[in-house]
Amino acid sequence: MSLTNAISAIAVVGSTSSPVSRRTGLSTALGAIAVFASVTTFVSGFLITDRMLKMFRSAEIVITTITQLSYLAAATLFIFSLRWLSRP
């Protein structure tokens, strides 16, 4: 996504500052379409990236909870195994 955002930003800069000596109505219209398309892609790329990061953050919380519960279960089983080893 960051590559797409960078390409869109470059396209916006290139569209707005194209060194054309003679500007016709067609070149101005095409430049405006290019700026609109690039800005739309640029903004939507950031929105999608933000949503993806939020999705991974919520998954990270679940993974952390599962990890902590597995540590608790492992510690409990370790204590019981030491107790069970005391009996031959």
N, CA and C atoms as an extended XYZ file, in Angstrom:
264
Properties=species:S:1:pos:R:3:atomname:S:1:resname:S:1:resid:I:1 pbc="F F F"
N         0.817       -1.183        0.000 N   MET     1
C         0.000        0.000        0.000 CA  MET     1
C         0.865        1.252        0.000 C   MET     1
N         1.965        1.225        0.702 N   SER     2
C         2.797        2.426        0.755 CA  SER     2
C         3.380        2.745       -0.613 C   SER     2
N         3.672        1.726       -1.409 N   LEU     3
C         4.172        1.968       -2.757 CA  LEU     3
C         3.094        2.626       -3.609 C   LEU     3
N         1.867        2.161       -3.496 N   THR     4
C         0.762        2.762       -4.238 CA  THR     4
C         0.556        4.209       -3.815 C   THR     4
N         0.646        4.478       -2.514 N   ASN     5
C         0.505        5.848       -2.032 CA  ASN     5
C         1.627        6.736       -2.561 C   ASN     5
N         2.837        6.215       -2.593 N   ALA     6
C         3.961        7.000       -3.100 CA  ALA     6
C         3.808        7.286       -4.588 C   ALA     6
N         3.384        6.305       -5.363 N   ILE     7
C         3.191        6.515       -6.801 CA  ILE     7
C         2.081        7.538       -7.037 C   ILE     7
N         1.015        7.465       -6.258 N   SER     8
C        -0.072        8.429       -6.405 CA  SER     8
C         0.385        9.836       -6.057 C   SER     8
N         1.187        9.975       -5.023 N   ALA     9
C         1.706       11.289       -4.651 CA  ALA     9
C         2.600       11.850       -5.744 C   ALA     9
N         3.420       11.000       -6.343 N   ILE    10
C         4.278       11.439       -7.443 CA  ILE    10
C         3.427       11.856       -8.642 C   ILE    10
N         2.360       11.116       -8.893 N   ALA    11
C         1.468       11.469      -10.005 CA  ALA    11
C         0.781       12.800       -9.760 C   ALA    11
N         0.398       13.081       -8.516 N   VAL    12
C        -0.222       14.372       -8.203 CA  VAL    12
C         0.764       15.504       -8.446 C   VAL    12
N         1.977       15.337       -7.967 N   VAL    13
C         2.985       16.381       -8.152 CA  VAL    13
C         3.288       16.559       -9.637 C   VAL    13
N         3.415       15.447      -10.358 N   GLY    14
C         3.691       15.536      -11.794 CA  GLY    14
C         2.549       16.155      -12.572 C   GLY    14
N         1.328       15.874      -12.173 N   SER    15
C         0.173       16.427      -12.883 CA  SER    15
C         0.011       17.915      -12.645 C   SER    15
N         0.310       18.346      -11.438 N   THR    16
C         0.117       19.763      -11.133 CA  THR    16
C         1.263       20.625      -11.614 C   THR    16
N         2.419       20.051      -11.797 N   SER    17
C         3.573       20.868      -12.200 CA  SER    17
C         4.174       20.396      -13.516 C   SER    17
N         3.347       19.988      -14.438 N   SER    18
C         3.870       19.538      -15.730 CA  SER    18
C         4.346       20.753      -16.538 C   SER    18
N         5.571       20.689      -17.011 N   PRO    19
C         6.134       21.841      -17.735 CA  PRO    19
C         5.685       21.858      -19.205 C   PRO    19
N         4.452       22.254      -19.425 N   VAL    20
C         3.930       22.347      -20.779 CA  VAL    20
C         3.873       23.820      -21.150 C   VAL    20
N         4.496       24.151      -22.251 N   SER    21
C         4.513       25.556      -22.631 CA  SER    21
C         3.152       26.020      -23.147 C   SER    21
N         2.502       25.186      -23.928 N   ARG    22
C         1.175       25.526      -24.438 CA  ARG    22
C         0.141       24.645      -23.774 C   ARG    22
N        -0.713       25.255      -23.037 N   ARG    23
C        -1.773       24.483      -22.387 CA  ARG    23
C        -3.039       24.617      -23.206 C   ARG    23
N        -3.542       23.484      -23.604 N   THR    24
C        -4.800       23.478      -24.334 CA  THR    24
C        -5.900       23.007      -23.391 C   THR    24
N        -7.108       23.046      -23.855 N   GLY    25
C        -8.226       22.587      -23.043 CA  GLY    25
C        -8.126       21.102      -22.754 C   GLY    25
N        -7.629       20.332      -23.744 N   LEU    26
C        -7.492       18.886      -23.558 CA  LEU    26
C        -6.422       18.560      -22.526 C   LEU    26
N        -5.271       19.237      -22.596 N   SER    27
C        -4.210       18.947      -21.624 CA  SER    27
C        -4.618       19.358      -20.218 C   SER    27
N        -5.360       20.444      -20.093 N   THR    28
C        -5.839       20.871      -18.788 CA  THR    28
C        -6.857       19.875      -18.235 C   THR    28
N        -7.756       19.385      -19.095 N   ALA    29
C        -8.759       18.407      -18.665 CA  ALA    29
C        -8.092       17.097      -18.251 C   ALA    29
N        -7.137       16.643      -19.051 N   LEU    30
C        -6.434       15.397      -18.706 CA  LEU    30
C        -5.632       15.551      -17.421 C   LEU    30
N        -5.023       16.724      -17.217 N   GLY    31
C        -4.298       16.984      -15.973 CA  GLY    31
C        -5.225       16.971      -14.774 C   GLY    31
N        -6.421       17.568      -14.936 N   ALA    32
C        -7.392       17.577      -13.840 CA  ALA    32
C        -7.877       16.170      -13.520 C   ALA    32
N        -8.111       15.367      -14.547 N   ILE    33
C        -8.528       13.972      -14.331 CA  ILE    33
C        -7.424       13.192      -13.627 C   ILE    33
N        -6.173       13.425      -14.037 N   ALA    34
C        -5.045       12.723      -13.406 CA  ALA    34
C        -4.906       13.124      -11.942 C   ALA    34
N        -5.076       14.419      -11.656 N   VAL    35
C        -4.983       14.876      -10.259 CA  VAL    35
C        -6.104       14.270       -9.435 C   VAL    35
N        -7.319       14.265       -9.955 N   PHE    36
C        -8.452       13.691       -9.232 CA  PHE    36
C        -8.249       12.202       -8.961 C   PHE    36
N        -7.818       11.461       -9.983 N   ALA    37
C        -7.609       10.020       -9.812 CA  ALA    37
C        -6.486        9.746       -8.814 C   ALA    37
N        -5.411       10.515       -8.888 N   SER    38
C        -4.279       10.299       -7.979 CA  SER    38
C        -4.637       10.651       -6.539 C   SER    38
N        -5.364       11.746       -6.356 N   VAL    39
C        -5.758       12.133       -5.002 CA  VAL    39
C        -6.719       11.106       -4.416 C   VAL    39
N        -7.645       10.612       -5.245 N   THR    40
C        -8.574        9.591       -4.775 CA  THR    40
C        -7.828        8.328       -4.356 C   THR    40
N        -6.882        7.900       -5.167 N   THR    41
C        -6.086        6.715       -4.842 CA  THR    41
C        -5.244        6.944       -3.594 C   THR    41
N        -4.682        8.139       -3.487 N   PHE    42
C        -3.826        8.488       -2.358 CA  PHE    42
C        -4.605        8.456       -1.048 C   PHE    42
N        -5.766        9.100       -1.028 N   VAL    43
C        -6.577        9.161        0.193 CA  VAL    43
C        -7.142        7.785        0.540 C   VAL    43
N        -7.658        7.074       -0.459 N   SER    44
C        -8.219        5.747       -0.168 CA  SER    44
C        -7.128        4.775        0.275 C   SER    44
N        -5.916        4.920       -0.235 N   GLY    45
C        -4.812        4.074        0.212 CA  GLY    45
C        -4.518        4.262        1.686 C   GLY    45
N        -4.530        5.509        2.142 N   PHE    46
C        -4.312        5.761        3.555 CA  PHE    46
C        -5.459        5.233        4.408 C   PHE    46
N        -6.685        5.364        3.923 N   LEU    47
C        -7.829        4.840        4.678 CA  LEU    47
C        -7.761        3.318        4.792 C   LEU    47
N        -7.416        2.655        3.707 N   ILE    48
C        -7.310        1.190        3.729 CA  ILE    48
C        -6.170        0.750        4.637 C   ILE    48
N        -5.043        1.459        4.564 N   THR    49
C        -3.909        1.119        5.421 CA  THR    49
C        -4.280        1.274        6.895 C   THR    49
N        -5.006        2.337        7.222 N   ASP    50
C        -5.438        2.543        8.604 CA  ASP    50
C        -6.368        1.429        9.066 C   ASP    50
N        -7.295        1.017        8.211 N   ARG    51
C        -8.199       -0.078        8.578 CA  ARG    51
C        -7.449       -1.387        8.759 C   ARG    51
N        -6.454       -1.629        7.911 N   MET    52
C        -5.677       -2.858        8.050 CA  MET    52
C        -4.894       -2.860        9.353 C   MET    52
N        -4.314       -1.723        9.715 N   LEU    53
C        -3.573       -1.648       10.974 CA  LEU    53
C        -4.481       -1.853       12.170 C   LEU    53
N        -5.694       -1.297       12.123 N   LYS    54
C        -6.648       -1.524       13.215 CA  LYS    54
C        -7.025       -2.991       13.317 C   LYS    54
N        -7.149       -3.669       12.176 N   MET    55
C        -7.499       -5.080       12.178 CA  MET    55
C        -6.397       -5.907       12.848 C   MET    55
N        -5.131       -5.578       12.537 N   PHE    56
C        -4.035       -6.329       13.134 CA  PHE    56
C        -3.875       -6.012       14.605 C   PHE    56
N        -4.202       -4.789       15.016 N   ARG    57
C        -4.131       -4.449       16.439 CA  ARG    57
C        -5.128       -5.268       17.241 C   ARG    57
N        -6.342       -5.433       16.723 N   SER    58
C        -7.329       -6.219       17.458 CA  SER    58
C        -6.928       -7.692       17.481 C   SER    58
N        -6.337       -8.191       16.403 N   ALA    59
C        -5.858       -9.572       16.386 CA  ALA    59
C        -4.680       -9.737       17.340 C   ALA    59
N        -3.883       -8.690       17.494 N   GLU    60
C        -2.741       -8.747       18.397 CA  GLU    60
C        -3.205       -8.897       19.846 C   GLU    60
N        -4.288       -8.262       20.197 N   ILE    61
C        -4.825       -8.362       21.556 CA  ILE    61
C        -5.284       -9.786       21.831 C   ILE    61
N        -5.935      -10.404       20.861 N   VAL    62
C        -6.401      -11.791       21.025 CA  VAL    62
C        -5.211      -12.723       21.174 C   VAL    62
N        -4.183      -12.528       20.349 N   ILE    63
C        -2.994      -13.384       20.418 CA  ILE    63
C        -2.301      -13.200       21.763 C   ILE    63
N        -2.220      -11.962       22.262 N   THR    64
C        -1.590      -11.717       23.557 CA  THR    64
C        -2.366      -12.404       24.673 C   THR    64
N        -3.670      -12.362       24.619 N   THR    65
C        -4.495      -13.017       25.635 CA  THR    65
C        -4.302      -14.525       25.596 C   THR    65
N        -4.288      -15.095       24.406 N   ILE    66
C        -4.079      -16.544       24.269 CA  ILE    66
C        -2.692      -16.921       24.784 C   ILE    66
N        -1.692      -16.106       24.486 N   THR    67
C        -0.327      -16.379       24.951 CA  THR    67
C        -0.261      -16.339       26.471 C   THR    67
N        -0.887      -15.355       27.085 N   GLN    68
C        -0.871      -15.255       28.540 CA  GLN    68
C        -1.600      -16.429       29.191 C   GLN    68
N        -2.709      -16.843       28.602 N   LEU    69
C        -3.427      -17.996       29.146 CA  LEU    69
C        -2.614      -19.280       29.005 C   LEU    69
N        -1.892      -19.426       27.901 N   SER    70
C        -1.067      -20.627       27.736 CA  SER    70
C         0.104      -20.628       28.727 C   SER    70
N         0.673      -19.441       29.034 N   TYR    71
C         1.712      -19.366       30.061 CA  TYR    71
C         1.159      -19.771       31.425 C   TYR    71
N        -0.033      -19.329       31.732 N   LEU    72
C        -0.659      -19.685       32.999 CA  LEU    72
C        -0.910      -21.188       33.085 C   LEU    72
N        -1.402      -21.775       31.983 N   ALA    73
C        -1.635      -23.225       31.959 CA  ALA    73
C        -0.319      -23.988       32.072 C   ALA    73
N         0.724      -23.531       31.410 N   ALA    74
C         2.023      -24.200       31.487 CA  ALA    74
C         2.602      -24.127       32.897 C   ALA    74
N         2.470      -22.973       33.550 N   ALA    75
C         2.978      -22.844       34.916 CA  ALA    75
C         2.210      -23.749       35.869 C   ALA    75
N         0.887      -23.825       35.697 N   THR    76
C         0.074      -24.697       36.543 CA  THR    76
C         0.448      -26.159       36.345 C   THR    76
N         0.597      -26.574       35.102 N   LEU    77
C         0.989      -27.957       34.828 CA  LEU    77
C         2.386      -28.269       35.341 C   LEU    77
N         3.297      -27.289       35.288 N   PHE    78
C         4.644      -27.497       35.814 CA  PHE    78
C         4.597      -27.727       37.319 C   PHE    78
N         3.798      -26.940       38.032 N   ILE    79
C         3.689      -27.112       39.474 CA  ILE    79
C         3.089      -28.478       39.809 C   ILE    79
N         2.041      -28.883       39.082 N   PHE    80
C         1.450      -30.201       39.319 CA  PHE    80
C         2.418      -31.325       38.964 C   PHE    80
N         3.221      -31.134       37.923 N   SER    81
C         4.168      -32.195       37.553 CA  SER    81
C         5.242      -32.363       38.620 C   SER    81
N         5.672      -31.255       39.242 N   LEU    82
C         6.623      -31.381       40.351 CA  LEU    82
C         5.986      -32.116       41.521 C   LEU    82
N         4.740      -31.867       41.765 N   ARG    83
C         4.034      -32.562       42.838 CA  ARG    83
C         3.909      -34.044       42.510 C   ARG    83
N         3.565      -34.345       41.253 N   TRP    84
C         3.419      -35.749       40.863 CA  TRP    84
C         4.761      -36.498       40.862 C   TRP    84
N         5.871      -35.793       40.661 N   LEU    85
C         7.189      -36.437       40.692 CA  LEU    85
C         7.601      -36.814       42.106 C   LEU    85
N         7.016      -36.184       43.111 N   SER    86
C         7.391      -36.489       44.482 CA  SER    86
C         6.911      -37.861       44.919 C   SER    86
N         5.950      -38.436       44.191 N   ARG    87
C         5.473      -39.782       44.494 CA  ARG    87
C         6.060      -40.777       43.505 C   ARG    87
N         6.687      -41.822       44.019 N   PRO    88
C         7.261      -42.809       43.093 CA  PRO    88
C         6.228      -43.694       42.425 C   PRO    88
